Amino acid sequence: MNGLYTALIAGGVSIIGTLVTYISVKGNLKAKINELKLKESEIIIKQKEFENTAKNIELHLETLKQNQLSEIVKKRINVYPKLWKIIISYGTEWVFEEKKYDIEWAKNYRNELREYNKEYGVFFSQEVYNSFFYLRQGLTKIIKKHTLNNTISQSECAKLYELIINITTMCEPLSVVMKDDLGSYSKSIIQESE
């Protein structure tokens, strides 16, 4: 019987040891789970901080971009009227004053546009530059064509004028894109940040 008691005691001790081990492992497992939950919470917090930082950076970059665009628009407000004056002087005013279109007119017009471009072309939007380019190109073609013949036809001048005001040309009219750049027409220069 001693052997039976010994076996029962050994079994009881073994069961108690197993229970203690189970409780210990369960406690350690709970501690590990809590530790992982804490780390997960920290990761979520860090992720939200990262997302907020990313949004703040995006907002800051957008603000910088809008400020830069605002400064460019201010420059355009100062320099586009000078271009407008050249266009009006050699276009509309030329017609009103009934001046003769000749090779000197075309050369002077193109030269003033070239000088203007050297100083202020950097402030052009791509659309204004495209229209400006076609205007200068049209003048250059007229100059090449009329090197020997000094008289320039009214229809050739009308084609140049279309580049400035008419929408049927290969690019947006110069007058329209200049006014767009300054916010006078359809598109808005400075947009609200989202």
C-alpha atoms as one frame of an Amber mdcrd trajectory, in Angstrom:
protein
   0.000   0.000   0.000   2.858   2.233   0.597   3.520   2.018  -3.078  -0.033
   3.054  -3.799   0.202   6.082  -1.485   3.494   6.963  -2.957   2.043   6.711
  -6.427  -1.003   8.784  -5.443   1.186  11.397  -3.785   3.481  11.442  -6.819
   0.451  11.761  -9.098  -0.969  14.562  -6.940   2.375  16.352  -6.908   2.560
  15.850 -10.674  -0.967  17.244 -11.130  -0.164  20.197  -8.853   3.092  20.766
 -10.782   1.223  20.617 -14.046  -1.398  23.056 -12.689   1.310  25.416 -11.437
   3.086  25.183 -14.791  -0.238  25.739 -16.597  -1.055  28.772 -14.431   2.468
  30.107 -14.870   2.417  29.606 -18.656  -1.092  31.094 -18.856   0.083  34.114
 -16.837   3.165  34.499 -19.039   0.996  34.130 -22.135  -1.424  36.796 -20.827
   1.526  39.063 -20.098   2.892  38.498 -23.620  -0.554  39.142 -25.137  -0.870
  42.367 -23.121   2.650  43.345 -24.163   1.764  42.707 -27.814  -1.472  44.685
 -27.447   0.529  47.540 -25.947   3.023  47.382 -28.821   0.137  47.255 -31.302
  -1.373  50.357 -29.659   2.009  52.086 -29.846   2.290  51.149 -33.522  -1.208
  52.491 -34.203  -0.337  55.726 -32.391   2.940  56.021 -34.356   1.078  55.298
 -37.594  -1.450  58.044 -36.835   1.379  60.428 -35.935   3.074  59.543 -39.225
  -0.156  60.099 -41.176  -0.692  63.448 -39.439   2.895  64.460 -40.153   2.489
  63.437 -43.802  -0.729  65.492 -44.058   0.968  68.476 -42.437   3.872  68.209
 -44.877   1.450  67.996 -47.815  -0.453  71.038 -46.539   2.801  72.923 -46.040
   3.982  72.044 -49.561   0.627  73.074 -51.008   0.808  76.359 -49.115   4.335
  76.942 -50.441   3.168  76.121 -53.962   0.203  78.485 -53.678   2.441  81.232
 -52.260   4.905  80.760 -55.107   2.083  80.842 -57.638   0.734  83.959 -55.967
   4.137  85.621 -56.352   4.285  84.583 -60.011   0.811  86.043 -60.595   1.979
  89.297 -58.979   4.947  89.363 -61.389   2.632  88.634 -64.302   0.375  91.489
 -63.223   3.405  93.750 -63.599   4.832  92.353 -66.841   1.832  91.249 -68.933
   0.607  94.827 -69.426   3.957  95.565 -71.103   3.341  92.720 -73.543  -0.204
  93.922 -74.035   1.115  97.390 -74.870   3.390  95.940 -77.588   0.528  93.914
 -79.054  -1.887  96.839 -79.025   0.742  99.252 -80.413   1.507  97.051 -83.417
  -1.997  95.650 -83.802  -5.126  97.546 -82.902  -3.535 100.999 -82.797  -1.810
 100.377 -86.128  -5.220  99.698 -87.662  -6.854 102.741 -86.055  -4.033 105.003
 -87.147  -4.201 103.475 -90.654  -0.454 102.936 -90.729   1.134 100.899 -93.477
   2.090  97.318 -92.783   5.590  96.910 -94.125   8.791  95.038 -93.427   9.886
  97.634 -90.857   6.625  97.196 -88.979   7.145  93.405 -88.862  10.823  93.682
 -87.838  10.130  96.246 -85.122   7.201  94.223 -83.817   9.242  91.014 -83.705
  12.248  92.770 -82.153  10.143  94.273 -79.375   8.654  90.848 -78.704  12.165
  89.320 -78.578  13.422  91.950 -76.143  10.336  91.543 -74.021  10.801  87.764
 -73.966  14.436  88.095 -72.851  13.429  90.109 -69.829  10.008  88.769 -68.892
   9.483  85.438 -70.691  10.403  83.520 -67.554   7.059  84.531 -66.032   4.994
  83.126 -68.920   2.747  80.168 -68.381   3.216  77.440 -70.976  -0.018  78.497
 -72.675   1.126  82.125 -72.989   4.528  81.007 -74.245   2.913  78.793 -76.912
   0.753  81.654 -78.209   3.664  84.097 -77.959   5.862  81.675 -79.930   3.323
  81.422 -82.764   3.008  85.200 -82.911   6.784  85.624 -83.219   6.937  82.758
 -85.697   4.236  84.421 -87.808   6.201  87.676 -87.834   9.389  85.831 -88.797
   7.591  84.154 -91.731   6.299  87.527 -92.902   9.792  89.040 -92.657  11.349
  86.177 -94.646   8.607  86.331 -97.258   8.796  90.102 -97.681  12.517  90.723
 -97.607  12.377  91.999-101.215   8.724  93.022-101.344   8.086  95.621 -98.654
   4.279  95.561 -98.651   2.510  93.166 -96.328  -1.070  92.225 -97.117  -3.967
  92.853 -94.810  -4.785  89.117 -94.783  -1.288  88.269 -93.471  -1.752  90.764
 -90.655  -5.197  89.361 -89.958  -3.622  85.915 -89.447  -1.294  87.407 -86.858
  -4.206  89.117 -85.171  -6.012  85.764 -84.961  -3.146  84.499 -82.801  -3.949
  87.263 -80.360  -7.743  87.228 -80.220  -9.242  84.398 -82.251  -9.855  80.910
 -80.899  -9.674  79.242 -84.339  -5.883  79.146 -84.408  -3.622  76.201 -83.515
  -3.203  77.476 -79.959  -5.214  79.422 -77.431  -5.337  83.133 -78.294  -2.647
  85.128 -76.526  -5.166  87.569 -75.079  -7.199  84.738 -73.546  -4.278  82.855
 -71.995  -2.773  86.047 -70.584  -6.073  86.894 -68.926  -6.415  83.296 -67.709
  -2.991  83.569 -66.090  -4.152  86.663 -64.255  -7.420  85.053 -63.157  -9.675
  87.168 -65.373 -11.222  84.369 -67.395 -12.380  80.825 -66.819  -9.680  79.100
 -64.834  -8.822  79.983 -61.283  -5.147  80.490 -60.487  -5.165  79.865 -56.764
  -7.221  76.904 -55.591  -8.367  76.037 -52.109  -6.349  73.370 -50.385  -8.327
  70.233 -49.724
